[in-house]
């Protein structure tokens, strides 16, 4: 029996405005502070995206439900921080992850940021997270999960694509992804839960 997977909608492009200072960005941000839009900023580029629709939210919530189930069963003392605003004037960056988590008590910033990608183009998200010093970033796009971990290579800090999570130790990412991509939410949760109990 083949498990049906979720449908992937057409990708949208964000609006990009270049050449803004941090001060100009903060002024524009206040003017555009209204429901339905998400603003990001990196190196003078303002990115404006419409808030995501149902397919995006379904995948995002599925990832959260599965991950939190694993974190509980694996004994993590975690705090979900959702799409909290992360910004640094010194780094000229502002970003909101789709989901984020502090994976131990006393953390200043999230240990893990998760992006569900249904758009194309825009600012370099990994560069933004690097400046925000987020140790690990997961990207779900077109039914694939890519995991990046922040590494110090000589004197340079860069993200490296890895095959298994270093922040969420022990998680079976193949099973996790298979469950994310299932059509039925309840079936996905039950399948993951049953696998974790074995």
N, CA, C and O atoms as a DFTB+ gen file, in Angstrom:
792 C
 N C O
     1  1       0.842      -1.189       0.000
     2  2       0.000       0.000       0.000
     3  2       0.884       1.249       0.000
     4  3       1.822       1.350       0.791
     5  1       0.587       2.181      -0.874
     6  2       1.333       3.432      -0.955
     7  2       0.620       4.496      -0.144
     8  3      -0.594       4.663      -0.264
     9  1       1.364       5.216       0.678
    10  2       0.786       6.287       1.488
    11  2       0.674       7.552       0.638
    12  3       1.640       7.977       0.003
    13  1      -0.512       8.141       0.638
    14  2      -0.712       9.385      -0.115
    15  2       0.048      10.515       0.570
    16  3       0.163      10.547       1.795
    17  1       0.562      11.435      -0.231
    18  2       1.300      12.570       0.329
    19  2       0.574      13.865       0.040
    20  3      -0.265      13.940      -0.857
    21  1       0.906      14.878       0.807
    22  2       0.232      16.163       0.693
    23  2       0.508      16.820      -0.652
    24  3       1.563      16.625      -1.255
    25  1      -0.464      17.600      -1.107
    26  2      -0.336      18.322      -2.382
    27  2       0.522      19.570      -2.179
    28  3       0.482      20.191      -1.117
    29  1       1.294      19.932      -3.197
    30  2       2.177      21.093      -3.128
    31  2       1.640      22.195      -4.034
    32  3       1.576      22.003      -5.248
    33  1       1.251      23.351      -3.476
    34  2       0.738      24.444      -4.293
    35  2       1.843      25.164      -5.062
    36  3       3.030      24.951      -4.817
    37  1       1.426      26.024      -6.003
    38  2       2.372      26.835      -6.760
    39  2       3.073      27.817      -5.823
    40  3       2.445      28.379      -4.926
    41  1       4.372      28.021      -6.032
    42  2       5.144      28.917      -5.167
    43  2       4.911      30.380      -5.539
    44  3       4.771      30.726      -6.712
    45  1       4.872      31.225      -4.516
    46  2       4.728      32.669      -4.706
    47  2       6.070      33.354      -4.514
    48  3       6.949      32.838      -3.823
    49  1       6.221      34.521      -5.131
    50  2       7.422      35.335      -4.959
    51  2       7.141      36.463      -3.970
    52  3       6.054      37.040      -3.997
    53  1       8.100      36.793      -3.091
    54  2       7.906      37.919      -2.176
    55  2       8.200      39.238      -2.888
    56  3       8.786      39.259      -3.970
    57  1       7.782      40.332      -2.263
    58  2       8.193      41.658      -2.726
    59  2       9.515      41.992      -2.051
    60  3       9.672      41.779      -0.849
    61  1      10.468      42.517      -2.822
    62  2      11.777      42.877      -2.284
    63  2      12.050      44.347      -2.554
    64  3      11.834      44.833      -3.664
    65  1      12.532      45.062      -1.524
    66  2      12.917      46.468      -1.650
    67  2      14.343      46.601      -1.133
    68  3      14.626      46.272       0.019
    69  1      15.232      47.078      -1.980
    70  2      16.652      47.137      -1.640
    71  2      17.077      48.540      -1.234
    72  3      16.403      49.526      -1.533
    73  1      18.214      48.605      -0.546
    74  2      18.843      49.878      -0.236
    75  2      18.310      50.602       0.987
    76  3      18.487      51.815       1.100
    77  1      17.669      49.902       1.899
    78  2      17.149      50.537       3.106
    79  2      18.170      50.468       4.239
    80  3      18.911      49.492       4.362
    81  1      18.200      51.496       5.053
    82  2      18.996      51.446       6.278
    83  2      18.152      50.742       7.342
    84  3      16.952      50.536       7.160
    85  1      18.791      50.380       8.447
    86  2      18.046      49.766       9.552
    87  2      16.954      50.711      10.041
    88  3      15.835      50.279      10.317
    89  1      17.269      51.972      10.145
    90  2      16.301      52.967      10.624
    91  2      15.105      53.071       9.666
    92  3      13.956      53.130      10.105
    93  1      15.382      53.094       8.360
    94  2      14.296      53.144       7.374
    95  2      13.445      51.879       7.446
    96  3      12.219      51.936       7.353
    97  1      14.111      50.739       7.612
    98  2      13.370      49.485       7.747
    99  2      12.426      49.529       8.943
   100  3      11.264      49.140       8.825
   101  1      12.909      49.998      10.092
   102  2      12.075      50.045      11.291
   103  2      10.879      50.984      11.091
   104  3       9.793      50.717      11.605
   105  1      11.071      52.076      10.351
   106  2       9.971      52.999      10.063
   107  2       8.942      52.334       9.153
   108  3       7.739      52.427       9.394
   109  1       9.420      51.665       8.108
   110  2       8.516      50.961       7.189
   111  2       7.789      49.840       7.928
   112  3       6.601      49.611       7.705
   113  1       8.500      49.152       8.797
   114  2       7.904      48.063       9.560
   115  2       6.706      48.559      10.378
   116  3       5.680      47.883      10.456
   117  1       6.842      49.728      10.977
   118  2       5.727      50.279      11.755
   119  2       4.553      50.661      10.855
   120  3       3.392      50.476      11.221
   121  1       4.867      51.191       9.682
   122  2       3.807      51.568       8.739
   123  2       3.062      50.348       8.209
   124  3       1.856      50.409       7.966
   125  1       3.771      49.254       8.032
   126  2       3.173      48.042       7.454
   127  2       2.784      47.020       8.509
   128  3       2.565      45.851       8.192
   129  1       2.698      47.450       9.751
   130  2       2.334      46.536      10.832
   131  2       0.837      46.263      10.781
   132  3       0.047      46.877      11.498
   133  1       0.471      45.326       9.916
   134  2      -0.939      44.968       9.769
   135  2      -1.049      43.471       9.493
   136  3      -0.109      42.857       8.986
   137  1      -2.196      42.888       9.826
   138  2      -2.360      41.444       9.623
   139  2      -2.222      41.057       8.146
   140  3      -2.554      41.829       7.247
   141  1      -1.734      39.864       7.935
   142  2      -1.673      39.334       6.583
   143  2      -0.327      39.428       5.908
   144  3      -0.157      38.909       4.805
   145  1       0.658      40.092       6.553
   146  2       1.976      40.242       5.933
   147  2       3.076      39.926       6.930
   148  3       2.933      40.175       8.127
   149  1       4.174      39.376       6.430
   150  2       5.345      39.092       7.256
   151  2       6.539      39.799       6.628
   152  3       6.796      39.656       5.432
   153  1       7.271      40.567       7.444
   154  2       8.429      41.315       6.966
   155  2       9.716      40.696       7.495
   156  3       9.800      40.303       8.659
   157  1      10.716      40.615       6.620
   158  2      12.061      40.193       6.999
   159  2      13.035      41.213       6.444
   160  3      12.704      41.956       5.520
   161  1      14.237      41.251       7.006
   162  2      15.227      42.240       6.589
   163  2      16.611      41.632       6.680
   164  3      16.933      40.941       7.646
   165  1      17.437      41.893       5.660
   166  2      18.825      41.440       5.667
   167  2      19.631      42.332       4.740
   168  3      19.305      42.467       3.561
   169  1      20.691      42.945       5.275
   170  2      21.621      43.746       4.477
   171  2      20.935      44.783       3.593
   172  3      21.250      44.901       2.409
   173  1      20.006      45.528       4.165
   174  2      19.365      46.594       3.408
   175  2      18.237      46.151       2.511
   176  3      17.664      46.973       1.796
   177  1      17.896      44.860       2.525
   178  2      16.803      44.354       1.685
   179  2      15.603      44.019       2.568
   180  3      15.691      43.203       3.485
   181  1      14.487      44.669       2.268
   182  2      13.227      44.397       2.944
   183  2      12.463      43.380       2.111
   184  3      12.266      43.566       0.911
   185  1      12.037      42.310       2.757
   186  2      11.239      41.266       2.097
   187  2       9.840      41.306       2.701
   188  3       9.679      41.261       3.921
   189  1       8.832      41.391       1.838
   190  2       7.440      41.375       2.290
   191  2       6.764      40.160       1.668
   192  3       6.731      40.000       0.448
   193  1       6.226      39.313       2.536
   194  2       5.487      38.127       2.086
   195  2       4.078      38.169       2.645
   196  3       3.841      38.602       3.773
   197  1       3.154      37.706       1.825
   198  2       1.802      37.521       2.348
   199  2       1.830      36.370       3.334
   200  3       2.598      35.422       3.172
   201  1       0.994      36.455       4.352
   202  2       0.937      35.361       5.325
   203  2       0.512      34.098       4.593
   204  3      -0.297      34.139       3.666
   205  1       1.071      32.976       5.026
   206  2       0.836      31.723       4.312
   207  2      -0.596      31.226       4.438
   208  3      -1.325      31.582       5.364
   209  1      -0.967      30.404       3.489
   210  2      -2.311      29.825       3.464
   211  2      -2.364      28.469       4.150
   212  3      -1.444      28.071       4.864
   213  1      -3.453      27.782       3.915
   214  2      -3.718      26.516       4.598
   215  2      -2.651      25.439       4.367
   216  3      -2.247      24.794       5.334
   217  1      -2.175      25.212       3.138
   218  2      -1.160      24.153       2.974
   219  2       0.091      24.405       3.830
   220  3       0.628      23.482       4.443
   221  1       0.543      25.654       3.863
   222  2       1.709      26.011       4.671
   223  2       1.434      25.763       6.142
   224  3       2.245      25.152       6.837
   225  1       0.300      26.233       6.613
   226  2      -0.037      26.092       8.029
   227  2      -0.220      24.634       8.423
   228  3       0.131      24.244       9.537
   229  1      -0.768      23.824       7.518
   230  2      -0.949      22.396       7.787
   231  2       0.395      21.714       7.992
   232  3       0.568      20.953       8.945
   233  1       1.345      21.980       7.106
   234  2       2.675      21.379       7.234
   235  2       3.360      21.885       8.503
   236  3       3.955      21.104       9.245
   237  1       3.276      23.180       8.748
   238  2       3.908      23.769       9.934
   239  2       3.378      23.134      11.220
   240  3       4.154      22.767      12.102
   241  1       2.072      23.009      11.321
   242  2       1.471      22.432      12.527
   243  2       1.778      20.943      12.641
   244  3       1.933      20.420      13.745
   245  1       1.864      20.261      11.503
   246  2       2.221      18.836      11.520
   247  2       3.644      18.665      12.058
   248  3       3.897      17.812      12.908
   249  1       4.554      19.473      11.561
   250  2       5.943      19.406      12.036
   251  2       5.990      19.654      13.539
   252  3       6.671      18.933      14.267
   253  1       5.274      20.665      14.001
   254  2       5.250      20.989      15.437
   255  2       4.714      19.828      16.263
   256  3       5.298      19.455      17.280
   257  1       3.603      19.264      15.819
   258  2       2.974      18.178      16.579
   259  2       3.911      16.972      16.682
   260  3       4.068      16.386      17.753
   261  1       4.524      16.614      15.564
   262  2       5.431      15.463      15.559
   263  2       6.679      15.733      16.397
   264  3       7.092      14.902      17.206
   265  1       7.266      16.902      16.191
   266  2       8.500      17.231      16.905
   267  2       8.254      17.312      18.408
   268  3       9.049      16.791      19.190
   269  1       7.182      17.948      18.818
   270  2       6.904      18.061      20.252
   271  2       6.617      16.703      20.873
   272  3       6.964      16.459      22.028
   273  1       5.989      15.825      20.114
   274  2       5.776      14.460      20.598
   275  2       7.125      13.773      20.839
   276  3       7.324      13.117      21.862
   277  1       8.043      13.932      19.890
   278  2       9.361      13.326      20.049
   279  2      10.109      13.943      21.235
   280  3      10.683      13.225      22.054
   281  1      10.100      15.274      21.321
   282  2      10.825      15.950      22.400
   283  2      10.328      15.515      23.770
   284  3      11.125      15.321      24.689
   285  1       9.021      15.362      23.913
   286  2       8.455      14.890      25.181
   287  2       8.924      13.478      25.500
   288  3       9.376      13.200      26.611
   289  1       8.813      12.588      24.518
   290  2       9.161      11.183      24.749
   291  2      10.670      10.999      24.963
   292  3      11.094      10.078      25.662
   293  1      11.470      11.873      24.360
   294  2      12.926      11.767      24.500
   295  2      13.447      12.485      25.744
   296  3      14.640      12.421      26.040
   297  1      12.563      13.166      26.475
   298  2      12.955      13.782      27.738
   299  2      13.581      15.160      27.632
   300  3      14.270      15.588      28.559
   301  1      13.364      15.866      26.532
   302  2      13.873      17.235      26.398
   303  2      13.068      18.171      27.301
   304  3      11.850      18.028      27.409
   305  1      13.732      19.117      27.945
   306  2      13.062      20.182      28.696
   307  2      13.009      21.382      27.744
   308  3      13.840      22.287      27.824
   309  1      12.025      21.375      26.849
   310  2      11.986      22.329      25.746
   311  2      10.912      23.397      25.934
   312  3       9.975      23.238      26.716
   313  1      11.079      24.485      25.196
   314  2      10.082      25.551      25.156
   315  2       9.813      25.901      23.701
   316  3      10.718      26.346      22.995
   317  1       8.562      25.703      23.236
   318  2       8.250      26.133      21.872
   319  2       8.185      27.661      21.837
   320  3       7.499      28.273      22.656
   321  1       8.889      28.267      20.902
   322  2       8.894      29.730      20.797
   323  2       8.240      30.210      19.503
   324  3       8.284      31.400      19.189
   325  1       7.637      29.296      18.755
   326  2       6.829      29.645      17.591
   327  2       7.543      30.524      16.589
   328  3       8.703      30.293      16.247
   329  1       6.825      31.543      16.122
   330  2       7.393      32.447      15.111
   331  2       7.815      33.763      15.758
   332  3       7.588      34.839      15.206
   333  1       8.432      33.662      16.935
   334  2       8.877      34.878      17.631
   335  2       9.823      35.683      16.742
   336  3      10.582      35.122      15.952
   337  1       9.765      36.989      16.885
   338  2      10.620      37.878      16.101
   339  2      12.039      37.829      16.640
   340  3      12.277      38.009      17.834
   341  1      12.971      37.583      15.738
   342  2      14.395      37.585      16.071
   343  2      15.030      38.693      15.258
   344  3      14.888      38.726      14.036
   345  1      15.736      39.612      15.928
   346  2      16.367      40.693      15.175
   347  2      17.651      41.144      15.840
   348  3      17.864      40.970      17.040
   349  1      18.502      41.734      15.001
   350  2      19.774      42.283      15.466
   351  2      20.098      43.490      14.610
   352  3      20.338      43.362      13.409
   353  1      20.105      44.663      15.226
   354  2      20.480      45.870      14.484
   355  2      21.926      45.767      14.028
   356  3      22.245      46.138      12.899
   357  1      22.815      45.262      14.901
   358  2      24.227      45.125      14.545
   359  2      24.411      44.180      13.360
   360  3      25.285      44.390      12.519
   361  1      23.586      43.145      13.299
   362  2      23.662      42.194      12.192
   363  2      22.824      42.601      10.997
   364  3      22.830      41.914       9.975
   365  1      22.097      43.717      11.109
   366  2      21.210      44.213      10.043
   367  2      20.246      43.122       9.594
   368  3      20.099      42.854       8.401
   369  1      19.582      42.486      10.589
   370  2      18.727      41.351      10.262
   371  2      17.500      41.294      11.168
   372  3      17.565      41.577      12.364
   373  1      16.383      40.916      10.552
   374  2      15.157      40.590      11.280
   375  2      14.531      39.397      10.582
   376  3      14.430      39.370       9.356
   377  1      14.110      38.413      11.359
   378  2      13.541      37.201      10.782
   379  2      12.582      36.577      11.765
   380  3      12.793      36.641      12.976
   381  1      11.535      35.978      11.252
   382  2      10.607      35.186      12.055
   383  2      10.558      33.798      11.444
   384  3      10.161      33.641      10.290
   385  1      10.955      32.798      12.199
   386  2      10.857      31.416      11.724
   387  2       9.387      31.023      11.698
   388  3       8.555      31.674      12.331
   389  1       9.068      29.970      10.976
   390  2       7.706      29.446      11.036
   391  2       7.478      28.796      12.399
   392  3       6.400      28.922      12.981
   393  1       8.480      28.115      12.894
   394  2       8.466      27.528      14.235
   395  2       9.881      27.607      14.784
   396  3      10.847      27.600      14.020
   397  1      10.010      27.683      16.101
   398  2      11.329      27.657      16.721
   399  2      11.208      27.061      18.117
   400  3      10.138      27.048      18.725
   401  1      12.347      26.568      18.604
   402  2      12.356      25.874      19.899
   403  2      13.627      26.168      20.670
   404  3      14.721      26.205      20.108
   405  1      13.464      26.376      21.971
   406  2      14.578      26.346      22.908
   407  2      14.571      24.926      23.453
   408  3      13.548      24.459      23.954
   409  1      15.689      24.243      23.360
   410  2      15.726      22.813      23.679
   411  2      16.278      22.508      25.060
   412  3      16.502      21.346      25.400
   413  1      16.497      23.537      25.850
   414  2      16.919      23.378      27.244
   415  2      16.574      24.669      27.974
   416  3      16.424      25.711      27.336
   417  1      16.444      24.622      29.305
   418  2      16.116      25.838      30.063
   419  2      17.239      26.877      29.987
   420  3      18.409      26.539      29.809
   421  1      16.854      28.140      30.128
   422  2      17.829      29.224      30.222
   423  2      18.421      29.698      28.915
   424  3      19.370      30.483      28.925
   425  1      17.904      29.256      27.814
   426  2      18.429      29.690      26.515
   427  2      17.984      31.121      26.227
   428  3      16.849      31.496      26.520
   429  1      18.885      31.913      25.652
   430  2      18.570      33.296      25.281
   431  2      17.797      33.328      23.966
   432  3      16.861      34.111      23.802
   433  1      18.198      32.474      23.042
   434  2      17.563      32.422      21.724
   435  2      17.235      30.960      21.407
   436  3      17.744      30.057      22.071
   437  1      16.404      30.723      20.415
   438  2      16.079      29.338      20.058
   439  2      17.313      28.555      19.603
   440  3      18.258      29.112      19.045
   441  1      17.270      27.241      19.863
   442  2      18.303      26.318      19.395
   443  2      17.975      25.812      17.994
   444  3      18.859      25.379      17.255
   445  1      16.697      25.873      17.642
   446  2      16.232      25.308      16.381
   447  2      15.199      26.239      15.760
   448  3      14.255      26.669      16.422
   449  1      15.390      26.546      14.470
   450  2      14.405      27.297      13.690
   451  2      13.930      26.393      12.559
   452  3      14.721      25.664      11.960
   453  1      12.650      26.446      12.276
   454  2      12.071      25.609      11.220
   455  2      11.374      26.502      10.206
   456  3      10.581      27.373      10.565
   457  1      11.682      26.275       8.943
   458  2      11.074      27.010       7.840
   459  2      10.299      26.044       6.949
   460  3      10.826      25.020       6.515
   461  1       9.043      26.385       6.685
   462  2       8.221      25.644       5.738
   463  2       8.137      26.516       4.498
   464  3       7.555      27.600       4.535
   465  1       8.716      26.049       3.400
   466  2       8.913      26.889       2.220
   467  2       7.879      26.570       1.143
   468  3       7.883      25.486       0.560
   469  1       6.995      27.535       0.891
   470  2       6.032      27.461      -0.199
   471  2       6.214      28.648      -1.139
   472  3       5.368      28.900      -1.997
   473  1       7.311      29.373      -0.978
   474  2       7.602      30.522      -1.830
   475  2       8.988      30.340      -2.419
   476  3       9.730      29.445      -2.017
   477  1       9.330      31.183      -3.363
   478  2      10.687      31.131      -3.909
   479  2      11.266      32.535      -3.887
   480  3      10.537      33.524      -3.809
   481  1      12.586      32.603      -3.959
   482  2      13.250      33.902      -3.941
   483  2      13.270      34.503      -2.548
   484  3      12.891      33.860      -1.569
   485  1      13.717      35.740      -2.478
   486  2      13.754      36.442      -1.199
   487  2      15.148      36.485      -0.600
   488  3      16.135      36.134      -1.246
   489  1      15.204      36.921       0.645
   490  2      16.494      37.058       1.312
   491  2      17.085      35.682       1.624
   492  3      16.367      34.682       1.633
   493  1      18.375      35.636       1.875
   494  2      19.068      34.404       2.206
   495  2      18.759      34.061       3.669
   496  3      19.321      34.659       4.586
   497  1      17.871      33.104       3.871
   498  2      17.420      32.759       5.218
   499  2      18.551      32.198       6.077
   500  3      18.637      32.509       7.265
   501  1      19.415      31.378       5.488
   502  2      20.528      30.837       6.279
   503  2      21.462      31.942       6.754
   504  3      21.955      31.898       7.881
   505  1      21.707      32.924       5.908
   506  2      22.548      34.056       6.324
   507  2      21.884      34.813       7.471
   508  3      22.548      35.226       8.421
   509  1      20.572      34.988       7.374
   510  2      19.843      35.671       8.445
   511  2      19.969      34.900       9.759
   512  3      20.258      35.492      10.800
   513  1      19.755      33.594       9.717
   514  2      19.848      32.797      10.942
   515  2      21.268      32.729      11.476
   516  3      21.473      32.648      12.688
   517  1      22.248      32.761      10.587
   518  2      23.646      32.765      11.025
   519  2      23.917      34.013      11.857
   520  3      24.533      33.936      12.920
   521  1      23.457      35.155      11.375
   522  2      23.677      36.405      12.123
   523  2      22.906      36.420      13.436
   524  3      23.290      37.114      14.377
   525  1      21.831      35.663      13.500
   526  2      21.044      35.562      14.727
   527  2      21.565      34.460      15.657
   528  3      21.063      34.276      16.766
   529  1      22.587      33.726      15.179
   530  2      23.263      32.686      15.960
   531  2      22.335      31.538      16.361
   532  3      22.367      31.069      17.499
   533  1      21.515      31.095      15.416
   534  2      20.636      29.950      15.650
   535  2      21.415      28.686      15.285
   536  3      21.806      28.524      14.130
   537  1      21.650      27.781      16.254
   538  2      22.513      26.626      15.997
   539  2      22.055      25.696      14.866
   540  3      22.882      25.178      14.117
   541  1      20.739      25.486      14.742
   542  2      20.274      24.548      13.717
   543  2      19.016      25.080      13.048
   544  3      18.151      25.672      13.693
   545  1      18.932      24.857      11.738
   546  2      17.777      25.291      10.950
   547  2      17.316      24.123      10.094
   548  3      18.119      23.462       9.436
   549  1      16.001      23.876      10.112
   550  2      15.404      22.844       9.263
   551  2      14.542      23.535       8.218
   552  3      13.769      24.438       8.538
   553  1      14.678      23.105       6.961
   554  2      13.847      23.596       5.867
   555  2      13.039      22.432       5.307
   556  3      13.605      21.438       4.850
   557  1      11.715      22.557       5.342
   558  2      10.861      21.608       4.628
   559  2      10.436      22.302       3.339
   560  3       9.857      23.387       3.377
   561  1      10.724      21.678       2.200
   562  2      10.347      22.256       0.911
   563  2      10.101      21.132      -0.079
   564  3      10.926      20.232      -0.237
   565  1       8.955      21.196      -0.741
   566  2       8.593      20.208      -1.767
   567  2       8.704      18.776      -1.251
   568  3       9.147      17.885      -1.975
   569  1       8.306      18.558      -0.010
   570  2       8.302      17.217       0.553
   571  2       9.652      16.712       1.022
   572  3       9.790      15.535       1.352
   573  1      10.660      17.591       1.058
   574  2      12.017      17.217       1.469
   575  2      12.396      18.034       2.708
   576  3      12.031      19.204       2.825
   577  1      13.128      17.407       3.626
   578  2      13.593      18.098       4.825
   579  2      15.114      18.209       4.768
   580  3      15.815      17.198       4.721
   581  1      15.620      19.445       4.771
   582  2      17.061      19.700       4.807
   583  2      17.421      20.279       6.166
   584  3      16.754      21.186       6.663
   585  1      18.485      19.746       6.764
   586  2      18.922      20.140       8.103
   587  2      20.298      20.796       7.985
   588  3      21.207      20.258       7.353
   589  1      20.429      21.978       8.610
   590  2      21.693      22.718       8.589
   591  2      22.121      23.012      10.013
   592  3      21.313      23.427      10.844
   593  1      23.406      22.792      10.292
   594  2      23.947      23.071      11.620
   595  2      25.060      24.103      11.507
   596  3      25.893      24.037      10.603
   597  1      25.067      25.053      12.427
   598  2      26.061      26.124      12.430
   599  2      27.400      25.578      12.923
   600  3      27.482      24.988      14.001
   601  1      28.449      25.783      12.119
   602  2      29.767      25.265      12.447
   603  2      30.823      26.352      12.343
   604  3      30.701      27.289      11.555
   605  1      31.855      26.209      13.150
   606  2      33.021      27.082      13.055
   607  2      34.058      26.339      12.225
   608  3      34.610      25.334      12.673
   609  1      34.323      26.827      11.018
   610  2      35.312      26.231      10.112
   611  2      36.505      27.182      10.063
   612  3      36.469      28.187       9.352
   613  1      37.550      26.874      10.807
   614  2      38.683      27.794      10.918
   615  2      38.235      29.023      11.682
   616  3      37.919      28.944      12.869
   617  1      38.207      30.165      10.999
   618  2      37.734      31.404      11.628
   619  2      36.373      31.836      11.087
   620  3      35.886      32.922      11.400
   621  1      35.769      30.977      10.278
   622  2      34.513      31.316       9.612
   623  2      33.376      30.471      10.186
   624  3      33.501      29.255      10.335
   625  1      32.270      31.136      10.503
   626  2      31.077      30.440      10.969
   627  2      30.136      30.295       9.785
   628  3      29.748      31.284       9.161
   629  1      29.769      29.046       9.478
   630  2      28.886      28.763       8.343
   631  2      27.952      27.612       8.705
   632  3      28.248      26.804       9.584
   633  1      26.811      27.556       8.003
   634  2      25.937      26.395       8.139
   635  2      26.447      25.284       7.250
   636  3      26.904      25.510       6.130
   637  1      26.358      24.070       7.783
   638  2      26.719      22.891       7.010
   639  2      25.492      21.988       6.956
   640  3      24.843      21.733       7.971
   641  1      25.190      21.515       5.764
   642  2      24.064      20.591       5.624
   643  2      24.479      19.256       6.228
   644  3      25.559      18.740       5.942
   645  1      23.602      18.703       7.072
   646  2      23.906      17.451       7.756
   647  2      22.764      16.455       7.538
   648  3      21.649      16.847       7.193
   649  1      23.048      15.175       7.740
   650  2      22.040      14.140       7.490
   651  2      21.169      13.853       8.707
   652  3      20.072      13.312       8.561
   653  1      21.631      14.201       9.896
   654  2      20.860      13.980      11.113
   655  2      20.981      15.183      12.029
   656  3      21.983      15.897      11.999
   657  1      19.970      15.407      12.837
   658  2      19.975      16.577      13.711
   659  2      20.986      16.425      14.841
   660  3      21.092      15.361      15.453
   661  1      21.726      17.493      15.113
   662  2      22.642      17.508      16.250
   663  2      21.987      18.149      17.472
   664  3      22.441      17.944      18.598
   665  1      20.943      18.910      17.262
   666  2      20.217      19.539      18.376
   667  2      19.123      18.625      18.910
   668  3      18.902      18.564      20.119
   669  1      18.436      17.914      18.020
   670  2      17.365      16.993      18.413
   671  2      17.932      15.579      18.240
   672  3      17.593      14.860      17.300
   673  1      18.788      15.218      19.162
   674  2      19.515      13.952      19.064
   675  2      18.568      12.754      19.076
   676  3      17.610      12.699      19.847
   677  1      18.867      11.799      18.199
   678  2      18.126      10.544      18.182
   679  2      16.893      10.515      17.306
   680  3      16.333       9.440      17.091
   681  1      16.444      11.646      16.792
   682  2      15.221      11.643      15.991
   683  2      15.487      10.968      14.646
   684  3      16.496      11.234      13.993
   685  1      14.574      10.100      14.249
   686  2      14.645       9.414      12.961
   687  2      14.037      10.355      11.918
   688  3      12.816      10.413      11.766
   689  1      14.884      11.084      11.209
   690  2      14.385      12.091      10.277
   691  2      13.677      11.486       9.066
   692  3      12.818      12.131       8.465
   693  1      14.028      10.268       8.709
   694  2      13.341       9.604       7.595
   695  2      11.885       9.328       7.971
   696  3      10.974       9.626       7.198
   697  1      11.670       8.762       9.152
   698  2      10.315       8.522       9.657
   699  2       9.583       9.850       9.854
   700  3       8.424       9.991       9.467
   701  1      10.260      10.807      10.451
   702  2       9.686      12.134      10.699
   703  2       9.173      12.742       9.398
   704  3       8.045      13.231       9.351
   705  1       9.980      12.718       8.348
   706  2       9.593      13.291       7.066
   707  2       8.439      12.518       6.444
   708  3       7.508      13.110       5.900
   709  1       8.503      11.201       6.527
   710  2       7.401      10.394       5.966
   711  2       6.077      10.783       6.625
   712  3       5.053      10.880       5.948
   713  1       6.094      11.003       7.928
   714  2       4.873      11.381       8.646
   715  2       4.449      12.818       8.326
   716  3       3.254      13.100       8.233
   717  1       5.410      13.722       8.159
   718  2       5.069      15.097       7.767
   719  2       4.301      15.097       6.460
   720  3       3.332      15.839       6.303
   721  1       4.730      14.271       5.526
   722  2       4.186      14.296       4.173
   723  2       2.918      13.478       3.988
   724  3       2.383      13.423       2.881
   725  1       2.429      12.848       5.034
   726  2       1.173      12.089       4.927
   727  2      -0.006      13.043       4.771
   728  3       0.032      14.166       5.275
   729  1      -1.045      12.606       4.081
   730  2      -2.214      13.450       3.844
   731  2      -3.009      13.675       5.127
   732  3      -3.383      14.806       5.438
   733  1      -3.266      12.607       5.865
   734  2      -4.129      12.692       7.035
   735  2      -3.316      13.005       8.288
   736  3      -2.369      12.292       8.620
   737  1      -3.696      14.079       8.978
   738  2      -2.950      14.534      10.150
   739  2      -2.972      13.489      11.278
   740  3      -1.936      13.194      11.873
   741  1      -4.134      12.944      11.562
   742  2      -4.254      11.977      12.659
   743  2      -3.452      10.721      12.346
   744  3      -2.772      10.189      13.223
   745  1      -3.523      10.236      11.100
   746  2      -2.738       9.060      10.717
   747  2      -1.242       9.338      10.891
   748  3      -0.495       8.472      11.348
   749  1      -0.812      10.544      10.527
   750  2       0.603      10.913      10.656
   751  2       1.040      10.878      12.116
   752  3       2.093      10.327      12.438
   753  1       0.243      11.457      12.992
   754  2       0.578      11.495      14.426
   755  2       0.605      10.081      15.000
   756  3       1.528       9.726      15.734
   757  1      -0.407       9.268      14.668
   758  2      -0.479       7.899      15.190
   759  2       0.684       7.049      14.691
   760  3       1.266       6.275      15.451
   761  1       1.020       7.195      13.414
   762  2       2.131       6.437      12.844
   763  2       3.435       6.772      13.564
   764  3       4.212       5.884      13.913
   765  1       3.659       8.058      13.777
   766  2       4.883       8.499      14.450
   767  2       4.901       8.016      15.900
   768  3       5.920       7.527      16.388
   769  1       3.785       8.157      16.570
   770  2       3.683       7.746      17.969
   771  2       3.933       6.250      18.122
   772  3       4.660       5.830      19.022
   773  1       3.332       5.445      17.245
   774  2       3.526       3.998      17.314
   775  2       4.987       3.623      17.095
   776  3       5.512       2.732      17.763
   777  1       5.638       4.303      16.162
   778  2       7.050       4.027      15.895
   779  2       7.922       4.403      17.093
   780  3       8.896       3.713      17.393
   781  1       7.579       5.480      17.767
   782  2       8.362       5.918      18.929
   783  2       8.197       4.965      20.105
   784  3       9.101       4.843      20.931
   785  1       7.062       4.292      20.192
   786  2       6.799       3.389      21.317
   787  2       7.436       2.015      21.148
   788  3       7.451       1.217      22.086
   789  1       7.962       1.735      19.958
   790  2       8.601       0.414      19.731
   791  2       9.967       0.352      20.378
   792  3      10.645      -0.672      20.291
